[in-house]
Amino acid sequence: MAWDFETEPEFQEKLEWMDEFVRDEVEPMDLIWNHSGDVFDTKNPATRAVIAPLQDEVKKRDLWACHIGPHLGGKGFGQVKLALMNEILGRSSWAPRVFGCQAPDSGNAEILAHYGTDDQKKRFLEPLLNGDIVSSYSMTEPQAGSDPKEFKCRAFKSGDEWVLEGEKWFSSNARLAEFLIVMAVTDIDVPIHQGASMFLVPTDTPGIEFIRHVGLGSEELGEGMHGYIRYDCRLPEENLLGGPGQAFTIAQTRLGGGRVHHAMRTVGQVKRALDMMCERALSRHTQGSVLAQKQSIQNMIADSFIEIEQFRLLVLKTAWVIDRGDKAEARKYVAAVKVQTPKVMTDIAGRALHIHGSLGASNEMPLAKLWAQAPIMGIVDGPTEVHRVTIAKQVLKDYQPSDGLWPSMHLPPRVVAAREKFAQHLELEIGNQ
Ligand SMILES: Cc1cc2nc3c(=O)[nH]c(=O)nc-3n(C[C@H](O)[C@H](O)[C@H](O)COP(=O)(O)OP(=O)(O)OC[C@H]3O[C@@H](n4cnc5c(N)ncnc54)[C@H](O)[C@@H]3O)c2cc1C
């Protein structure tokens, strides 16, 4: 039967174990180590001591780094299973690290597994997959985020080395990373989608300068985890990842799955916001009744439930489309999920915050923090507008302009055609009157 909304029992058992494990063993970590960067600091002895046994347990249960495909030496769960896992992992900022699938390392590991040489895999992928180091992805430039045609960071050959020159903006976790994957223009004579290449750049390479560490929202100036970096360095030939001009093909490999994982983590987060909303609605008494008995509050709960269910189905269908291997169809669905993620988060986290009143707005509930993440989700990996264009282009591919002046659904000619089709019966009808 094709339409089946149940998970196979064997995997369901794994999910149930994960659910309990994340709640009891991992979520408490978020209450202690909750500064941006804590999750990525592999050198902190305290967090290392806490997560090492948890990671061992995950490995023992064969749930470690499940995003890596079987042909690349991983489990190859496929996107639907990964989505269901990420729904649980989304509840804790530590959970992806404990399960070896933390972005951007997960995407970086994917492209290394896919395009790396044996030496590159040994040097960069192995320690990354072991969780011993973290990495950074350095693509956005200060003058050009959404439009790669504006990229200026260049790399050119000089003898048997590459010279890398330029600036990158918002390279997440660069200050803790052991290496960066940097996109640079290597051929200015062809369109950027064929003229950019990827480089593996160890962070101790001479000529890397952190202009600033940029933070989010309320973080102190200079305290953030997003590097504004100047590159003026020389790299050995073998640090090119994939072939010259392959950067965009490589980048595409890391984004599809990553966006679905983000979206399903959002499902986990907004489900929890709905839990909080409902508990509060049943607990808070005002103007003669609990909030849950007021119709405006019931509307908020009902709308949130519907939106979560709709979004969850869209994300799971997207995962399924990716697993079926139709790349063009997957692009459309992945973009749809990307557009919808911040909207669902804004609406549901916003309602949950609102129902909690001042407590919701305070730093004593996780809701204000969750709600503030929503607009950021609309910018990371490209803004909503750009993804809407992708969707529209893919949707329009299935259509043709109408022949002539009138649309194909114009009623007058269709009525004439229908009359002709049913002429015999219409004559009978008239005859019977
Ligand atoms: C938390 C976070 C983490 C990030 N991590 C990384 C990272 O690790 N590595 C990395 O390389 N980058 C990273 N980025 C950068 C991210 O990829 C860019 O922010 C994104 O591509 C948008 O680029 P921009 O910020 O320059 O915005 P701009 O390109 O300046 O866009 C600003 C706004 O202009 C509008 N706009 C842009 N293009 C269009 C269009 N075609 N049509 C209509 N309107 C448009 C949109 O409203 C958009 O929000 C991160 C960003 C955030 C917020």
The ligand as an SDF file (V2000), in Angstrom:
LIG
                    3D

 53 58  0  0  0  0  0  0  0  0999 V2000
   23.0260   32.2460   11.2580 C   0  0  0  0  0  0  0  0  0  0  0  0
   23.6960   32.2920    9.9050 C   0  0  0  0  0  0  0  0  0  0  0  0
   24.6900   31.3910    9.6230 C   0  0  0  0  0  0  0  0  0  0  0  0
   25.3360   31.4310    8.3800 C   0  0  0  0  0  0  0  0  0  0  0  0
   26.3660   30.5700    8.1510 N   0  0  0  0  0  0  0  0  0  0  0  0
   27.0610   30.6510    6.9980 C   0  0  0  0  0  0  0  0  0  0  0  0
   28.2040   29.8270    6.7740 C   0  0  0  0  0  0  0  0  0  0  0  0
   28.5530   29.0020    7.6050 O   0  0  0  0  0  0  0  0  0  0  0  0
   28.8880   29.9830    5.6150 N   0  0  0  0  0  0  0  0  0  0  0  0
   28.5270   30.8820    4.6740 C   0  0  0  0  0  0  0  0  0  0  0  0
   29.1840   30.9550    3.6440 O   0  0  0  0  0  0  0  0  0  0  0  0
   27.4680   31.6960    4.8510 N   0  0  0  0  0  0  0  0  0  0  0  0
   26.7260   31.6020    5.9970 C   0  0  0  0  0  0  0  0  0  0  0  0
   25.6520   32.4530    6.2170 N   0  0  0  0  0  0  0  0  0  0  0  0
   25.3480   33.4720    5.2330 C   0  0  0  0  0  0  0  0  0  0  0  0
   24.1060   33.1690    4.4300 C   0  0  0  0  0  0  0  0  0  0  0  0
   24.3360   32.1330    3.5200 O   0  0  0  0  0  0  0  0  0  0  0  0
   23.6950   34.4860    3.7640 C   0  0  0  0  0  0  0  0  0  0  0  0
   23.2870   35.3320    4.8110 O   0  0  0  0  0  0  0  0  0  0  0  0
   22.6120   34.3270    2.7410 C   0  0  0  0  0  0  0  0  0  0  0  0
   23.0750   33.6710    1.5860 O   0  0  0  0  0  0  0  0  0  0  0  0
   22.0540   35.7040    2.3300 C   0  0  0  0  0  0  0  0  0  0  0  0
   23.0900   36.5690    1.9480 O   0  0  0  0  0  0  0  0  0  0  0  0
   23.2350   38.0200    2.6190 P   0  0  0  0  0  0  0  0  0  0  0  0
   23.2060   37.8500    4.0960 O   0  0  0  0  0  0  0  0  0  0  0  0
   24.4070   38.6850    2.0200 O   0  0  0  0  0  0  0  0  0  0  0  0
   21.9170   38.7620    2.2180 O   0  0  0  0  0  0  0  0  0  0  0  0
   21.6390   39.5560    0.8640 P   0  0  0  0  0  0  0  0  0  0  0  0
   22.0580   38.7540   -0.2960 O   0  0  0  0  0  0  0  0  0  0  0  0
   22.1620   40.9390    1.0080 O   0  0  0  0  0  0  0  0  0  0  0  0
   20.0740   39.5880    0.9140 O   0  0  0  0  0  0  0  0  0  0  0  0
   19.4080   40.4640    1.8310 C   0  0  0  0  0  0  0  0  0  0  0  0
   17.9440   40.5030    1.5100 C   0  0  0  0  0  0  0  0  0  0  0  0
   17.7540   40.9990    0.1800 O   0  0  0  0  0  0  0  0  0  0  0  0
   16.6260   40.3790   -0.4030 C   0  0  0  0  0  0  0  0  0  0  0  0
   17.0390   39.6430   -1.6120 N   0  0  0  0  0  0  0  0  0  0  0  0
   18.2420   39.0750   -1.8580 C   0  0  0  0  0  0  0  0  0  0  0  0
   18.2200   38.4780   -3.0620 N   0  0  0  0  0  0  0  0  0  0  0  0
   16.9960   38.6710   -3.5850 C   0  0  0  0  0  0  0  0  0  0  0  0
   16.3540   38.2910   -4.7980 C   0  0  0  0  0  0  0  0  0  0  0  0
   16.9830   37.5900   -5.7360 N   0  0  0  0  0  0  0  0  0  0  0  0
   15.0460   38.6730   -4.9800 N   0  0  0  0  0  0  0  0  0  0  0  0
   14.3890   39.3810   -4.0490 C   0  0  0  0  0  0  0  0  0  0  0  0
   14.9540   39.7660   -2.8830 N   0  0  0  0  0  0  0  0  0  0  0  0
   16.2270   39.4160   -2.6560 C   0  0  0  0  0  0  0  0  0  0  0  0
   16.0690   39.4080    0.6410 C   0  0  0  0  0  0  0  0  0  0  0  0
   15.0450   40.0610    1.3690 O   0  0  0  0  0  0  0  0  0  0  0  0
   17.2570   39.1420    1.5140 C   0  0  0  0  0  0  0  0  0  0  0  0
   16.9250   38.6890    2.8130 O   0  0  0  0  0  0  0  0  0  0  0  0
   24.9660   32.4040    7.4210 C   0  0  0  0  0  0  0  0  0  0  0  0
   23.9370   33.2990    7.7170 C   0  0  0  0  0  0  0  0  0  0  0  0
   23.2990   33.2600    8.9420 C   0  0  0  0  0  0  0  0  0  0  0  0
   22.2260   34.2690    9.2260 C   0  0  0  0  0  0  0  0  0  0  0  0
  1  2  1  0
  2  3  1  0
  2 52  2  0
  3  4  2  0
  4  5  1  0
  4 50  1  0
  5  6  2  0
  6  7  1  0
  6 13  1  0
  7  8  2  0
  7  9  1  0
  9 10  1  0
 10 11  2  0
 10 12  1  0
 12 13  2  0
 13 14  1  0
 14 15  1  0
 14 50  1  0
 15 16  1  0
 16 17  1  0
 16 18  1  0
 18 19  1  0
 18 20  1  0
 20 21  1  0
 20 22  1  0
 22 23  1  0
 23 24  1  0
 24 25  2  0
 24 26  1  0
 24 27  1  0
 27 28  1  0
 28 29  2  0
 28 30  1  0
 28 31  1  0
 31 32  1  0
 32 33  1  0
 33 34  1  0
 33 48  1  0
 34 35  1  0
 35 36  1  0
 35 46  1  0
 36 37  1  0
 36 45  1  0
 37 38  2  0
 38 39  1  0
 39 40  1  0
 39 45  2  0
 40 41  1  0
 40 42  2  0
 42 43  1  0
 43 44  2  0
 44 45  1  0
 46 47  1  0
 46 48  1  0
 48 49  1  0
 50 51  2  0
 51 52  1  0
 52 53  1  0
M  END
$$$$
